[in-house]
Amino acid sequence: RKMAMLHSMVDLAKEEGITGTGDETYTKTSAPKSPTKGKTYDVALADLHVDPKRFQYKLNTNAEGVTQELKSVETFNPDFAGVISVWRDPKDGKTYVVNGHHRTELARRLGHPSLAVRYLEEPDEKKARAMGALINIAEGRGTAVDAAKFLRDYEIPESSLKKYGVSLKGKLAQDAAILTKLNDRIFQQVTMGTFDLSRALSIAAHCPNPDLQDLVVSQI
């Protein structure tokens, strides 16, 4: 009798669109109009939109906001995909991917119907993009140049990374913090791939004064 009751409860939960176990609740639905803070939703891909120009912090991506990173992957494993970060734009009511462009592209390409998402509670797209970038940096995703460009564009000092919960022990965050010390001319060359990254890191680490860095370059 207890087993029959348990199965009935499971069937009822499925009818309501609730799946998962433990403390975290996954609600399978279309994109919610008023997402609940901290809740994870299983949202259909049709309701997830991408706008890399607004929300992708990584450089050198295509129209979908992705690189070749997952192009060779032939199976979508939801256990590996984790939870992506999204933001609901109050202007058009659409849900945009902020952190998870590659996983979204992979799911679409391989026909997976939905993704687990958590909504960012940011007042505007600039802050949503910033939070997405910080999540990427904290997870070690992207490159040091990607992260450094974001930190420079948003004028976020190295000392503030800890305040956002980003560890400076990770190599990506460490290198990004160093690259923020480069002068604009050298950093621009680094982003274009015309200045060796290891050389740029060495210059910024040993000569943090941007006014003297061009002199250092001319001497080595």
C-alpha positions in Angstrom: 0.0 0.0 0.0 2.9 2.4 0.9 4.5 1.7 -2.4 1.3 2.4 -4.3 0.9 5.7 -2.5 4.5 6.6 -3.3 4.0 5.8 -7.0 0.9 8.0 -6.9 2.8 10.9 -5.4 5.5 10.5 -8.0 2.9 10.5 -10.8 1.3 13.6 -9.4 4.6 15.4 -9.2 5.3 14.5 -12.9 1.8 15.9 -13.8 2.7 19.1 -12.1 6.0 19.3 -13.9 8.2 18.9 -10.8 11.2 16.7 -11.0 14.4 16.1 -9.0 15.2 15.2 -5.4 16.7 16.8 -2.3 16.5 20.4 -1.4 16.7 21.7 -5.0 13.4 21.8 -7.0 13.4 21.6 -10.7 10.2 23.0 -12.3 9.7 21.9 -15.9 7.9 24.8 -17.6 8.1 27.4 -20.3 10.1 30.5 -19.3 8.4 32.0 -16.2 7.1 35.5 -16.3 8.1 36.1 -12.6 10.9 33.7 -11.7 11.4 32.8 -8.1 14.8 33.7 -6.5 17.0 30.6 -6.2 14.7 28.2 -8.0 16.0 26.1 -10.9 13.7 25.8 -13.9 13.8 23.2 -16.6 13.1 25.5 -19.5 12.4 24.5 -23.1 15.1 25.5 -25.6 12.5 27.3 -27.7 12.1 29.8 -24.8 15.8 30.4 -24.4 17.3 33.2 -26.5 20.9 34.1 -27.3 22.2 37.6 -27.9 26.0 37.3 -27.8 26.7 41.0 -28.5 24.8 41.8 -25.3 25.7 38.9 -23.0 28.7 36.9 -24.2 31.8 38.1 -22.4 34.2 35.8 -24.4 36.1 37.1 -27.4 36.2 35.5 -30.9 32.9 33.7 -30.9 30.4 33.2 -33.7 26.9 34.4 -34.2 25.7 32.0 -31.6 28.3 33.2 -29.1 30.4 30.0 -29.2 33.8 28.9 -30.2 35.0 25.4 -31.3 35.1 24.3 -27.7 32.2 21.7 -27.9 32.0 21.2 -31.7 33.4 17.7 -31.5 31.0 16.6 -28.7 28.4 14.1 -30.1 26.3 13.4 -27.0 24.5 15.8 -24.7 24.7 14.7 -21.1 22.4 16.8 -18.8 24.4 15.7 -15.8 27.5 17.4 -17.3 25.6 20.5 -18.4 24.7 21.7 -14.9 22.7 24.8 -14.5 23.1 27.8 -16.8 22.5 31.4 -15.9 19.8 33.4 -17.7 18.2 36.8 -17.4 14.6 37.9 -18.2 14.7 41.2 -20.1 11.8 43.3 -18.8 11.7 45.2 -22.1 10.6 42.3 -24.3 9.9 39.6 -21.7 12.3 37.1 -23.2 14.7 34.9 -21.3 18.4 35.4 -22.5 21.3 33.1 -21.9 24.0 34.9 -19.9 26.3 32.1 -18.9 25.9 28.9 -20.9 26.1 29.8 -24.6 28.2 26.7 -25.5 25.9 24.3 -23.6 22.8 25.9 -25.2 24.3 25.5 -28.7 25.2 21.9 -27.9 21.7 21.1 -26.6 20.2 22.6 -29.8 22.5 20.9 -32.1 21.9 17.5 -30.6 18.2 17.8 -30.1 18.0 18.0 -26.3 14.6 19.7 -25.5 15.5 21.8 -22.4 18.1 23.1 -20.0 18.2 23.6 -16.3 18.4 27.4 -15.7 18.6 29.8 -12.8 17.5 33.4 -13.3 19.8 36.3 -12.4 18.2 39.0 -10.4 19.9 42.0 -12.0 18.1 45.3 -12.8 19.6 45.8 -16.3 21.5 44.0 -19.1 24.8 45.6 -18.2 24.7 44.2 -14.7 23.4 40.8 -16.0 26.3 40.6 -18.4 28.7 41.5 -15.6 27.4 38.8 -13.3 27.5 36.3 -16.1 31.2 37.2 -16.8 32.0 36.9 -13.1 30.4 33.5 -12.9 32.5 32.4 -15.9 35.7 33.7 -14.3 34.9 32.1 -11.0 34.4 28.7 -12.8 37.6 29.2 -14.8 35.8 29.4 -18.2 37.0 31.5 -21.1 40.6 32.8 -21.3 42.6 35.2 -19.2 42.3 37.8 -22.0 38.5 37.5 -22.1 38.4 38.0 -18.3 40.9 40.9 -18.4 38.9 42.7 -21.1 35.8 42.4 -19.0 37.5 43.7 -15.9 39.0 46.6 -17.8 35.7 47.5 -19.6 33.8 47.5 -16.3 36.7 49.0 -14.3 36.6 46.3 -11.7 39.8 46.3 -9.7 41.6 43.1 -8.6 40.7 43.8 -5.0 37.0 43.7 -5.8 37.0 40.1 -7.2 37.1 38.6 -3.7 34.0 40.7 -2.8 32.2 39.0 -5.7 33.2 35.6 -4.4 35.9 35.0 -7.1 39.1 33.3 -5.9 42.3 34.7 -7.1 44.0 31.3 -6.6 42.7 30.1 -10.0 45.1 30.7 -12.9 42.5 32.4 -15.1 41.6 35.0 -12.5 45.3 35.4 -11.5 46.4 36.0 -15.1 43.4 38.3 -15.8 44.2 40.5 -12.8 47.8 40.8 -14.0 46.7 41.7 -17.6 44.6 44.6 -16.3 47.8 46.3 -15.4 48.9 46.6 -19.1 48.7 49.9 -20.9 46.0 50.1 -23.6 48.3 49.8 -26.6 49.9 46.5 -25.4 46.6 45.1 -24.3 44.9 45.8 -27.6 47.7 43.9 -29.3 47.2 41.0 -26.9 43.5 40.9 -27.7 44.3 40.9 -31.5 46.8 38.1 -31.0 49.8 40.2 -32.2 51.5 40.3 -28.9 52.7 37.2 -27.1 50.5 36.5 -24.0 53.3 35.1 -21.8 55.4 38.1 -22.7 52.6 40.4 -21.8 52.0 38.7 -18.5 55.7 39.0 -17.6 55.7 42.7 -18.4 52.6 43.5 -16.5 53.7 41.4 -13.5 57.2 43.0 -13.3 56.3 46.5 -14.4 52.8 47.4 -13.3 53.3 51.0 -14.2 51.6 51.3 -17.7 53.6 54.5 -18.5 56.9 52.5 -18.4 55.8 49.4 -20.2 56.5 50.6 -23.7 60.0 51.4 -22.6 60.4 47.9 -21.3 59.1 46.4 -24.6 61.7 48.4 -26.5 64.5 47.1 -24.3 63.6 43.4 -24.6 
